[in-house]
Amino acid sequence: MWYKSSRSDGGNACVEVCHTAAATLVRDTKDNGRGPILEFPADVWTDFIDSGIWKC
């Protein structure tokens, strides 16, 4: 199930996220599900979240 990321701001910088057993998928909300989807293997997504780099 896709949901809007809690890190999205109130403007046009919004992403939707979908977690599966194997991967996390990320897409731009402005594309209404028709644009590209980024796919991150589960272990890579976990490393990204744990790194804290996204807090910039």
C-alpha positions in Angstrom: 0.0 0.0 0.0 1.4 3.4 -1.0 1.4 6.2 1.6 2.7 9.8 1.6 6.0 10.0 3.4 6.0 11.8 6.7 9.1 13.7 5.6 7.3 15.3 2.7 6.7 19.0 3.1 3.5 20.9 2.4 4.6 22.1 -1.0 5.4 20.2 -4.1 8.3 18.1 -2.7 6.2 15.0 -1.8 6.9 11.4 -2.3 4.9 8.2 -1.7 6.5 5.1 -0.3 5.5 1.4 -0.5 7.2 -1.2 1.7 7.3 -4.8 0.5 9.1 -7.8 2.0 11.9 -7.5 -0.6 12.1 -3.7 -1.2 10.9 -0.2 -0.6 9.5 1.7 -3.5 9.4 5.5 -3.8 7.6 7.6 -6.3 6.7 11.3 -6.8 3.1 12.2 -5.8 2.8 14.7 -8.7 3.0 11.8 -11.2 -0.3 10.3 -10.0 1.2 6.8 -10.2 2.3 7.1 -13.8 5.9 8.2 -13.3 9.1 6.3 -12.6 9.4 4.3 -9.4 12.7 4.0 -7.5 13.2 0.5 -6.0 15.6 0.0 -3.0 16.3 -3.5 -1.7 15.2 -3.9 1.9 18.7 -4.0 3.3 19.8 -0.9 1.4 16.7 1.1 2.5 17.4 0.1 6.2 21.0 1.3 5.8 19.8 4.6 4.3 17.3 5.2 7.2 19.9 4.2 9.8 22.5 6.6 8.3 20.4 9.7 9.1 21.7 11.4 5.9 18.1 12.0 4.9 17.7 14.5 7.8 19.7 17.2 5.9 
